[in-house]
Amino acid sequence: MWTKFSFFLFFVLTVLKTAAQDVDFMTADFNSAETWNFENENFTTSADGFITHNSDVYGTDFIYKELTDFSTEKGSVTWTVDLITDFKNSGNNNFQIFFLANHENTDYEDFEGVGLATGVKNSLLFIRCNGKKTETLYTFQDAFSSGSFTVTRSVSGVWTVNGETVYDDGGAQYQAGYLLMKFKFNKTGAKKFAFKFSEFWQKYEEKPIHYEAEIFQAKPSEIVINEIMADVSPAPFALPEKKYVELFNKSRNAFNIKNYTFVIGQDEFTLPEMWLKSNTYLVLDDEFINTDKLTVSGKFLALKNADGKILDSLTYSVSLYNDDDKKSGGFSMERIDPENTCYQQNNWKASQNLSGGTPGEKNSVYKVRSDSGIKVEKTFAVNKNQALVWFNSELLSADIEKTFAITSDKKAVLVTFEDDFLSGKTYEVKINRAQNFSCNVIENVTEKFVYQKPEFQDIVINEILFNPKTGGKRFVEFYNNSDYDFLLYGLSFNSLTTEKSCTVNDFLFLSPREYAVLTPDSLDIQTNYNCGGLFIQNKKFPTLDEKEGVLVLKNIDGITLDSVCYSKSFHNKFLSNQDGVSLERVDFQDSDTWQSASESYGFATPGRENSRAEIFQPEISLEYEDEITVENQLFTPLDEDKMFTLVFNFKTSETALNISVYDDKGRLKKTLADNLVAAKNEKVSWDGLDEGGNRCKTGIYVVLIKTANQYGGAKNYKKICVIGAKN
């Protein structure tokens, strides 16, 4: 017997009778600031029902609602809250919302709370506070943005946020007397917090009723095979050198397992009289079964109740490890989700516990896989005679009228038609039956889609970085110039100069007027430039000649979508160094109009509107639409909100600026621009400091502006600005 585990003997059977009801804690004035508690009158209720922060006294504020007749012991609970933060979250501007808290603020030494927070890197976190210690339990991949968040906690302690499992507290109970919001802010975040609850309810469950009852049998899947240790050579790191099988009673009932049998291959072993409590484990070792029968190569395993009905079964093998490093022995195979009994191969994994396994304890790989059923998310044409039916979960099997194949990621079916599609025509796919790995089935569903044959320049090559900085990476940007969602799968990008090419292998859509960036290293580009749009990383990105080249873009059917020629001679002649500067397309209708990305835009705009996005009209002379606009002609030094600013509105692109500031005695005080290549609506500002960083005196200053374009045009301007007296 495993001495570290004890099994409980019950002479009275506990039958759990549940009577669930939804108890709504929301009231008509729940989102009224008057019903919440806070200091200094810093919160009000807006017209659209949000509780908003209205203080510009920088620091930290708390707002809380005291809860009555609420306890986590009573059942599962759900909160839905809309959060608005009109700033970038940082260490100086952030929030914490504790759905369960034992005090009205976090200053208490014994404060405990669980909830959502934002941090320095603008990421959304799921956190737990215990005293003065804050622990990050889950970090979401996407940066935080204002939106609606539904948070649930099951009665067993599983937390989810918008359906994503983020934490399992093991059914811990909380002194949850408060719903608490904490805001930290400086001047950029003041008056920019708001929140509103739309849900706060709990499903109550009655406590167990104990009474004498006739012994009844477990039903299929109520007790499952949960862990298998079949190979102890090499020996586990910190467990006894023994083979075992672990059972788990995942039901809400306790069972007397007398005369239950456990099957290993052709051998059956009868289990003794013993009560297996709800949500507990039973480790079958040499005292229950002949563990020598647990061979490394695998066996059929099954658990039968006293009536001979199979409760759970599977044929294990080393493939269940799903880990090449651990399948050689010394680790157990653990079930990931005990609720999933339909298909086993993807529901098992090698133990992550360093001791080698978790006998009698929750599995180290445990994760509840939320499954809302099976449905079709999207159906679309892949090429001229194939369509893809995309499902919301991985498929175990499918039956479709036409020729089809399940894709390698198991989430879609590729359907092949006998004849080529006609552009603009609607087609149908009849799904007779499809089943996912959780045994959910969808039947007799008809999906429709429209085939849109691509035309030339529906997708255009819009920006090229062919001469990166030393150690940097290249990229090419595509722009959807059409009016329909374009499937990028199969899109091929070719360099005819270097005879290299690559293909997009992901099923990604590019919306109309949106950008996609193809590069061998997304992180490098995103680190060095201000980016946006969709990024596609492909290690086979073709080599681009650093002097000149010809690029061709084709779709999956070989239709040419765009072709361009580029050359280093297209770069602005005022640039002293072209490395790391991209070429941007100026006019979608003309593939020969390319210019250097503006310095003020960071020398490249991957995934964003080009800094040179305009209809290019070369002119020899300089002309201005509205001359040069001046903002804040009278200003105070170091006032960031009201600096003296020049706004340039050039008809002609590629204009170089030299801007200098002189005092009333003609002495140079500050150089604002030195051969700055101006972008569209370029702005140049002066903070009122001289070259040495000293505050210039009150008085009148002359700003001399010299302009020149690459076609030989030149023009000089003078503007006046005034530094006002100190307040």
C-alpha positions in Angstrom: 0.0 0.0 0.0 1.2 3.5 -0.7 1.6 4.9 2.8 1.6 8.6 1.6 -2.0 8.2 0.5 -5.0 7.4 2.7 -8.4 6.2 1.5 -11.5 7.1 3.5 -14.1 4.5 4.5 -17.6 5.7 4.7 -20.4 3.6 6.3 -23.0 6.2 5.4 -23.3 7.1 1.7 -23.3 10.8 0.9 -25.7 11.6 -1.9 -25.5 15.1 -3.2 -28.8 16.6 -4.2 -28.5 19.9 -5.9 -31.2 22.5 -6.4 -29.6 25.2 -8.5 -31.0 28.7 -9.0 -29.5 31.8 -10.5 -29.3 34.6 -7.9 -28.7 38.0 -9.4 -26.8 40.5 -7.3 -27.4 43.3 -9.9 -29.8 46.0 -8.9 -31.3 48.9 -10.9 -28.8 51.3 -9.3 -25.8 48.8 -9.2 -23.8 51.1 -11.6 -24.7 54.3 -9.8 -21.7 55.8 -8.1 -24.0 56.7 -5.1 -24.3 53.0 -4.2 -20.5 52.5 -4.1 -18.1 53.7 -1.5 -15.1 55.9 -2.2 -13.1 58.9 -0.8 -12.8 62.5 -1.9 -15.9 62.4 -4.2 -13.7 61.2 -7.1 -16.3 59.1 -9.0 -19.5 60.0 -10.8 -22.1 58.2 -13.0 -22.1 59.1 -16.7 -25.1 59.4 -18.9 -24.4 55.9 -20.5 -24.3 54.2 -17.1 -20.5 54.1 -16.5 -19.0 54.9 -13.2 -16.2 57.4 -14.2 -13.2 58.8 -12.4 -13.1 62.6 -12.3 -10.1 63.6 -10.2 -6.9 65.2 -11.5 -5.2 65.0 -8.1 -2.6 62.4 -9.1 -2.1 59.2 -7.0 -4.2 56.1 -6.2 -8.0 55.9 -5.6 -10.2 53.0 -4.4 -13.9 52.4 -5.0 -15.7 49.4 -3.6 -19.0 47.9 -3.0 -19.6 45.9 0.2 -21.3 42.5 -0.5 -24.0 40.9 1.7 -25.3 37.4 1.6 -22.5 36.4 -0.8 -20.2 33.4 -0.3 -18.0 31.3 -2.6 -19.2 28.2 -0.8 -22.7 28.7 -2.2 -21.9 27.9 -5.8 -20.4 29.2 -9.1 -20.3 32.9 -9.8 -20.1 35.1 -12.9 -19.2 38.8 -13.3 -19.3 40.8 -16.5 -17.7 44.2 -16.5 -17.0 46.8 -19.2 -13.6 48.6 -18.6 -12.5 51.8 -20.3 -9.0 53.3 -20.0 -8.3 56.1 -22.5 -4.6 55.9 -22.1 -1.8 53.4 -22.5 -1.5 51.3 -19.3 1.8 51.6 -17.6 3.4 51.6 -14.2 2.1 55.1 -13.6 -1.4 54.5 -15.1 -3.1 51.2 -14.4 -6.0 49.5 -12.6 -6.8 46.4 -10.5 -10.3 45.0 -10.1 -10.7 42.4 -7.4 -13.9 40.3 -7.8 -13.2 38.7 -4.4 -11.6 40.8 -1.7 -11.7 40.7 2.1 -11.1 44.5 2.6 -12.1 47.7 1.0 -8.6 48.5 -0.1 -5.2 46.8 -0.5 -3.4 48.6 2.4 -4.3 45.9 5.0 -1.6 43.6 6.0 -3.9 40.6 5.6 -5.5 41.8 2.4 -6.6 39.0 0.0 -8.0 39.4 -3.4 -8.3 37.8 -6.9 -9.0 39.6 -10.1 -7.7 41.4 -13.3 -5.0 44.1 -13.6 -2.8 45.9 -16.1 0.9 46.5 -15.7 3.9 48.2 -17.1 3.9 46.5 -20.5 0.2 47.2 -21.2 -0.6 43.5 -20.7 -3.7 42.2 -19.1 -3.0 40.0 -16.1 -5.0 37.7 -13.8 -3.6 38.2 -10.3 -3.9 37.1 -6.7 -2.9 39.3 -3.7 -2.0 37.9 -0.4 -0.9 40.5 2.1 1.6 42.7 0.4 2.5 40.1 -2.2 0.9 40.2 -5.7 1.2 37.0 -7.8 0.6 36.9 -11.5 -1.4 33.8 -12.2 -2.0 34.3 -16.0 -0.8 36.7 -18.6 -2.9 37.3 -21.7 -1.2 37.4 -25.1 -2.9 40.5 -26.4 -2.2 43.9 -25.0 -5.0 45.4 -22.9 -7.6 47.5 -24.6 -10.9 48.7 -23.4 -13.7 46.1 -23.6 -16.0 43.7 -21.9 -14.7 40.9 -19.7 -16.7 38.0 -18.4 -15.1 36.3 -15.4 -16.4 33.1 -13.9 -15.4 30.9 -11.0 -16.8 27.4 -10.8 -17.8 25.9 -7.4 -14.6 23.7 -7.8 -12.4 26.7 -8.1 -11.8 27.0 -11.9 -11.5 30.6 -13.1 -12.1 31.6 -16.7 -11.9 35.0 -18.4 -14.0 35.3 -21.6 -14.1 31.5 -21.8 -10.3 31.1 -21.4 -9.2 29.1 -18.3 -6.7 31.2 -16.3 -6.5 29.6 -12.8 -7.6 26.8 -10.6 -7.6 27.6 -6.9 -8.6 24.0 -5.9 -11.9 25.0 -4.4 -10.4 27.4 -1.9 -12.9 29.5 0.1 -12.6 33.3 0.4 -13.8 35.9 2.8 -15.3 37.8 -0.1 -16.9 40.8 1.5 -16.0 43.4 -1.1 -16.0 44.1 -4.9 -13.0 46.5 -5.2 -11.5 48.7 -8.0 -8.1 50.3 -7.5 -6.8 53.0 -9.9 -3.2 54.5 -10.1 -2.8 57.5 -12.3 -0.7 60.6 -13.2 -1.7 63.6 -15.3 -2.0 61.5 -18.6 -4.4 59.1 -16.9 -6.5 61.4 -14.8 -10.2 61.4 -15.5 -9.8 58.5 -18.0 -11.0 55.5 -16.0 -14.6 54.1 -16.3 -16.3 50.8 -15.6 -19.8 49.3 -15.7 -21.1 45.9 -14.6 -23.7 44.1 -16.7 -23.6 40.8 -14.8 -23.0 39.6 -11.2 -24.9 36.4 -10.4 -24.4 33.1 -8.6 -25.8 29.7 -9.0 -26.7 28.5 -5.5 -26.3 24.8 -4.6 -27.7 23.1 -1.5 -25.4 21.5 0.9 -25.1 17.7 0.9 -27.9 15.7 2.6 -26.7 12.7 4.5 -28.9 9.6 4.8 -28.7 5.8 4.8 -29.2 4.5 1.3 -28.9 1.4 -0.8 -25.5 1.1 -2.5 -25.7 2.0 -6.2 -23.3 1.6 -9.1 -21.2 4.2 -10.8 -22.2 5.1 -14.3 -19.9 5.2 -17.3 -17.3 8.1 -17.1 -18.1 8.9 -13.5 -14.9 7.1 -12.5 -12.0 7.4 -15.0 -8.5 6.2 -15.5 -6.5 9.3 -14.7 -2.8 8.4 -14.6 -0.6 5.5 -15.7 2.9 4.7 -14.5 4.0 1.8 -16.7 7.7 2.3 -17.0 10.0 2.7 -14.0 13.3 2.1 -15.8 14.9 4.6 -15.3 13.3 5.0 -11.9 11.3 8.2 -11.1 13.3 10.9 -9.5 11.4 11.1 -6.2 8.7 8.4 -6.3 8.9 4.8 -5.2 10.1 2.5 -8.0 6.6 1.1 -8.5 4.1 0.9 -11.3 0.6 2.1 -10.7 -2.7 3.2 -12.2 -4.7 6.0 -10.7 -8.5 6.2 -10.7 -10.4 9.5 -10.2 -14.0 9.8 -9.1 -15.1 13.0 -10.9 -18.7 12.6 -10.0 -20.6 14.2 -7.1 -21.3 10.9 -5.5 -19.4 8.4 -3.4 -19.2 4.8 -4.5 -18.5 1.5 -2.7 -16.2 -0.2 -5.3 -16.6 -3.7 -3.8 -16.5 -6.2 -6.7 -15.5 -3.6 -9.2 -12.9 -5.1 -11.6 -9.9 -3.6 -13.2 -8.8 -5.0 -16.6 -5.2 -5.2 -17.9 -5.1 -6.9 -21.3 -6.7 -10.3 -20.7 -6.4 -10.2 -16.9 -9.1 -9.0 -14.5 -8.5 -8.0 -10.9 -11.4 -7.7 -8.4 -11.2 -4.6 -6.1 -12.0 -4.8 -2.4 -14.8 -3.1 -0.4 -13.9 0.6 -0.2 -15.7 3.8 -0.5 -14.3 6.2 -3.1 -15.3 9.7 -2.2 -16.4 12.4 -4.7 -13.5 14.3 -6.3 -10.9 11.9 -4.8 -8.2 9.5 -6.2 -7.5 5.8 -5.8 -4.0 4.5 -6.6 -4.0 0.9 -7.8 -0.6 -0.6 -7.0 0.5 -4.2 -6.1 -2.0 -4.5 -3.3 -4.9 -4.2 -5.9 -3.5 -5.4 -9.2 -0.5 -7.2 -10.7 1.4 -4.2 -11.9 3.9 -6.5 -13.8 1.1 -6.7 -16.4 1.6 -3.0 -17.1 4.0 -3.4 -19.9 6.0 -0.6 -21.4 4.7 -1.2 -24.9 1.1 -0.8 -23.8 -2.0 -2.7 -22.9 -5.8 -2.3 -23.0 -7.1 -1.0 -19.6 -10.6 -0.9 -18.4 -12.6 -0.3 -15.2 -15.9 -2.2 -14.7 -18.5 -1.7 -12.0 -20.0 -4.6 -10.0 -22.6 -5.1 -12.7 -19.9 -5.6 -15.3 -20.5 -2.3 -17.1 -17.3 -0.5 -18.4 -16.9 2.9 -16.7 -13.8 3.9 -18.6 -11.3 2.2 -20.9 -8.3 3.0 -23.2 -5.4 1.4 -24.8 -2.3 3.1 -23.7 1.1 3.3 -25.5 4.2 5.5 -25.4 2.3 7.9 -27.8 0.2 9.1 -24.9 3.3 10.8 -23.4 3.2 13.3 -26.3 6.8 14.0 -25.3 9.8 12.4 -27.0 12.2 13.2 -24.1 10.0 11.6 -21.4 8.7 8.5 -23.2 11.8 6.5 -22.4 10.6 6.0 -18.8 10.6 7.5 -15.3 7.5 9.6 -15.8 3.8 8.8 -15.7 1.2 9.5 -18.4 -1.4 12.0 -17.0 -4.9 12.8 -18.3 -5.3 16.4 -19.1 -9.0 16.9 -18.8 -10.9 14.1 -16.9 -14.2 15.4 -18.3 -13.1 14.4 -21.8 -13.6 10.7 -22.3 -14.3 10.6 -26.0 -10.9 10.6 -27.6 -7.7 9.9 -25.7 -4.7 10.5 -27.8 -4.7 14.3 -27.4 -5.9 14.2 -23.9 -2.8 12.7 -22.3 0.7 14.1 -21.6 3.8 13.1 -19.7 3.8 14.4 -16.1 5.4 17.8 -15.6 6.0 17.0 -12.0 9.8 16.6 -11.4 9.2 13.7 -9.0 7.9 11.7 -12.0 4.2 11.7 -11.4 1.3 12.8 -9.2 -0.3 9.7 -7.7 -3.2 10.5 -5.4 -3.0 14.2 -6.4 -4.3 16.5 -9.1 -2.4 15.9 -12.3 0.3 18.3 -13.1 -1.0 18.7 -16.7 -4.6 19.2 -15.5 -6.6 21.7 -17.6 -10.3 22.0 -18.2 -10.9 22.3 -21.9 -14.0 24.4 -22.3 -16.2 23.1 -25.1 -19.4 24.9 -26.2 -20.1 22.2 -28.8 -19.1 22.0 -32.5 -20.1 24.5 -35.1 -18.8 25.9 -38.4 -17.1 29.3 -38.0 -16.4 30.1 -41.6 -16.5 28.6 -45.1 -14.5 30.2 -48.0 -12.9 29.4 -51.3 -9.2 28.5 -51.1 -8.6 28.4 -54.8 -10.4 28.0 -58.1 -11.9 24.6 -57.2 -11.5 24.1 -53.4 -13.2 25.4 -50.3 -12.3 25.2 -46.7 -14.9 24.6 -43.9 -13.4 25.9 -40.7 -14.7 24.6 -37.3 -14.5 26.0 -33.8 -12.7 22.8 -32.4 -10.6 20.0 -33.6 -12.3 17.3 -35.7 -12.2 13.6 -34.9 -14.2 12.6 -38.1 -16.2 14.1 -40.9 -18.7 13.0 -43.6 -19.1 15.5 -46.5 -20.8 14.8 -49.9 -17.8 15.9 -52.0 -14.2 14.8 -52.0 -12.6 16.2 -48.8 -9.7 15.9 -46.4 -9.3 17.0 -42.8 -6.4 19.5 -42.5 -3.3 18.8 -40.4 -4.4 21.1 -37.6 -7.7 19.1 -37.4 -9.8 22.3 -37.3 -10.9 22.4 -41.0 -12.0 20.3 -43.9 -10.7 21.0 -47.4 -13.4 20.2 -50.0 -12.6 19.7 -53.7 -15.2 20.4 -56.4 -15.1 18.7 -59.8 -15.4 22.0 -61.8 -13.7 25.3 -61.4 -15.6 28.1 -59.7 -17.2 31.0 -61.5 -16.3 34.4 -60.0 -19.2 36.0 -58.0 -21.2 32.7 -57.9 -22.6 31.2 -54.7 -21.7 27.5 -53.9 -22.8 25.0 -51.3 -21.1 22.4 -49.1 -23.3 19.8 -47.5 -21.9 18.4 -44.2 -23.7 15.1 -43.4 -21.9 14.6 -40.1 -18.9 15.9 -38.2 -17.6 15.1 -34.7 -15.0 16.7 -32.5 -12.7 15.1 -29.9 -15.2 15.9 -27.1 -17.9 13.7 -28.8 -20.0 16.7 -30.0 -21.7 16.1 -33.3 -23.1 18.4 -36.0 -25.3 16.9 -38.7 -27.1 17.9 -41.9 -25.6 21.4 -42.2 -25.3 23.3 -45.5 -22.6 26.0 -45.8 -22.6 28.6 -48.5 -19.7 30.7 -49.9 -19.0 33.0 -52.8 -15.9 32.7 -55.0 -14.2 35.9 -55.9 -11.6 35.6 -58.6 -8.7 38.0 -57.9 -7.8 40.7 -60.3 -4.5 42.4 -61.0 -3.6 44.8 -58.1 -6.3 43.5 -55.8 -3.3 43.0 -53.6 -0.3 45.3 -54.1 3.3 45.4 -52.9 3.2 48.7 -50.9 6.5 48.9 -49.0 9.9 47.3 -49.3 12.9 47.2 -46.9 15.6 45.6 -49.0 18.7 47.2 -47.3 18.2 46.8 -43.6 20.7 48.0 -40.9 23.5 45.7 -40.0 22.0 42.6 -38.4 18.5 43.7 -39.2 15.9 41.9 -41.2 14.1 42.7 -44.5 10.3 42.9 -45.0 7.8 43.5 -47.7 4.3 45.0 -47.0 1.1 44.1 -48.9 -2.0 46.2 -49.1 -5.5 44.9 -49.9 -6.6 47.3 -52.6 -9.9 45.3 -53.2 -13.4 45.5 -51.6 -13.4 41.9 -50.3 -11.6 39.8 -47.7 -8.6 38.3 -49.4 -7.3 34.8 -48.3 -3.5 35.0 -48.1 -3.0 31.2 -48.0 -0.9 30.2 -51.0 0.2 33.7 -51.8 3.7 33.5 -53.3 6.2 36.3 -53.2 9.1 36.0 -55.7 12.3 37.9 -56.3 13.1 37.5 -60.0 16.5 39.1 -59.5 17.8 36.5 -56.9 15.5 33.7 -58.1 14.2 33.2 -54.6 10.6 32.9 -53.4 8.4 32.0 -50.4 4.7 31.1 -49.9 2.2 32.0 -47.2 1.1 28.7 -45.6 -1.4 30.1 -43.0 -5.1 30.5 -43.5 -5.1 34.3 -42.9 -7.5 36.9 -44.3 -6.6 40.5 -45.2 -9.5 42.9 -44.9 -10.1 45.6 -47.5 -7.8 48.7 -47.0 -5.6 46.7 -44.5 -1.9 45.9 -44.5 0.1 42.6 -44.1 3.8 42.4 -43.5 5.9 39.4 -44.7 9.3 39.0 -43.0 11.7 36.3 -41.8 11.6 37.8 -38.3 8.5 39.6 -37.0 10.1 40.5 -33.6 13.0 42.2 -35.2 10.8 44.5 -37.4 8.3 45.2 -34.5 11.2 46.1 -32.2 12.9 48.5 -34.6 9.8 50.2 -36.2 6.4 51.5 -35.2 4.3 48.8 -36.7 0.7 47.8 -37.2 -1.4 45.4 -39.3 -1.0 41.7 -39.8 2.5 40.1 -39.5 3.4 36.9 -41.4 6.7 35.3 -40.5 8.4 33.0 -43.0 12.0 31.8 -42.6 12.2 31.3 -46.3 11.8 35.0 -47.1 13.7 35.5 -50.3 17.0 37.3 -50.5 16.6 40.8 -51.9 19.3 42.5 -53.9 20.5 45.6 -52.1 20.9 47.7 -55.3 17.8 46.8 -57.5 15.4 44.1 -58.1 12.1 42.8 -59.6 9.4 41.5 -57.3 6.3 39.5 -58.3 3.2 38.6 -56.2 0.9 35.7 -57.3 -2.1 34.0 -55.7 -2.4 30.2 -55.1 -3.7 29.7 -58.7 -0.7 31.4 -60.2 -2.6 34.6 -61.0 -0.2 37.6 -61.0 -1.5 40.2 -58.5 1.3 42.7 -58.7 4.9 43.2 -60.0 7.3 46.0 -59.2 10.8 47.1 -59.9 12.8 48.8 -57.1 16.2 50.5 -57.0 18.4 52.2 -54.4 18.3 55.2 -56.8 14.6 55.7 -55.7 15.8 56.8 -52.3 15.8 60.5 -51.4 19.1 62.1 -52.4 19.2 64.0 -49.1 19.6 60.8 -47.2 23.2 60.3 -46.0 22.6 56.7 -45.0 19.9 54.5 -46.7 20.4 51.5 -44.5 17.2 50.7 -42.5 15.1 53.0 -44.7 12.2 51.5 -46.6 10.8 52.4 -50.0 7.1 53.3 -49.9 4.7 53.3 -52.8 3.2 56.7 -53.4 0.5 55.8 -55.9 -1.3 52.4 -56.1 -2.0 53.1 -59.7 1.6 53.5 -60.6 4.1 50.9 -59.6 7.1 53.1 -60.5 6.5 55.8 -57.9 8.5 55.0 -54.9 10.1 57.2 -52.2 12.0 56.9 -49.0 10.0 56.6 -45.8 10.0 59.7 -43.7 12.5 60.2 -40.9 9.7 61.5 -38.7 7.8 58.2 -39.2 10.9 56.2 -38.1 12.2 55.5 -41.7 9.6 52.7 -42.2 5.8 52.1 -41.7 5.3 48.3 -41.7 1.6 47.5 -41.4 0.6 51.2 -41.3 -0.3 53.9 -43.8 2.7 55.0 -45.8 4.3 58.3 -44.8 4.3 59.1 -48.5 0.7 58.1 -49.1 -0.4 60.6 -51.7 -0.8 61.1 -55.5 2.8 62.0 -56.6 3.0 65.0 -58.8 6.7 66.0 -59.6 7.2 69.8 -59.8 10.3 71.8 -60.4 9.3 74.8 -58.2 8.2 74.7 -54.6 4.6 75.5 -54.0 2.6 75.4 -50.8 -1.1 74.9 -50.3 -1.4 77.1 -47.2 2.2 78.4 -46.9 3.5 77.3 -43.5 1.0 77.2 -40.6 2.2 78.5 -37.2 0.8 77.1 -33.9 1.3 78.8 -30.5 3.3 81.8 -31.8 3.3 83.1 -28.2 4.4 80.4 -25.9 6.2 79.6 -22.6 9.3 77.4 -22.6 8.9 73.7 -21.4 5.1 73.8 -21.8 4.7 70.5 -23.7 1.0 71.2 -24.5 1.7 74.6 -26.1 5.0 74.6 -27.9 5.8 76.9 -30.8 5.1 74.6 -33.8 5.5 74.9 -37.6 3.2 72.8 -39.8 4.3 72.3 -43.4 1.8 71.5 -46.2 3.8 70.7 -49.2 2.3 69.7 -52.6 5.7 68.3 -53.5 7.1 65.4 -51.5 10.8 64.8 -50.7 11.4 68.3 -49.4 14.4 68.9 -47.2 14.2 71.4 -44.3 16.8 73.5 -42.5 15.3 75.5 -39.6 17.2 77.8 -37.3 16.1 80.1 -34.5 17.8 83.6 -33.9 17.4 86.2 -31.2 16.7 89.9 -31.8 20.5 90.5 -32.1 20.9 87.8 -34.8 22.6 85.2 -32.6 21.9 81.6 -33.4 20.0 80.0 -30.4 18.8 76.7 -31.7 18.9 74.5 -34.8 15.5 72.8 -35.2 16.1 70.8 -38.4 19.2 69.9 -40.4 18.3 68.4 -43.8 15.1 66.9 -42.4 13.2 65.1 -45.1 9.7 66.3 -44.5 6.6 64.0 -44.6 3.1 64.9 -45.3 1.9 67.5 -42.8 5.3 67.5 -41.2 5.5 69.3 -37.8 8.6 70.9 -36.2 8.4 72.3 -32.7 10.6 74.4 -30.4 10.4 74.2 -26.6 12.1 77.5 -26.0 15.5 76.1 -24.9 18.8 76.9 -26.6 21.5 74.5 -27.8 22.9 74.1 -24.2 19.4 73.3 -22.8 19.0 76.7 -21.2 15.7 78.6 -21.1 15.8 81.5 -23.6 14.8 84.9 -22.4 11.5 86.5 -22.8 11.3 88.3 -26.2 10.9 88.1 -29.9 12.8 85.4 -32.0 13.2 85.0 -35.8 12.8 81.5 -37.3 14.7 81.1 -40.6 13.3 78.2 -42.8 15.3 77.0 -45.9 13.6 74.5 -48.1 14.7 72.5 -51.1 13.4 69.6 -53.1 15.1 66.9 -55.2 14.0 68.6 -58.5 16.1 71.8 -57.8 13.4 73.9 -56.3 14.3 76.1 -53.3 12.7 78.7 -51.1 13.4 80.6 -47.9 10.9 81.8 -45.2 11.0 83.8 -42.0 8.6 83.4 -39.1 8.3 85.2 -35.8 7.7 83.6 -32.4 7.5 85.2 -29.0 8.5 83.8 -25.6 6.2 85.1 -22.9 7.1 86.1 -19.4 7.3 83.6 -16.6 4.1 83.1 -14.7 
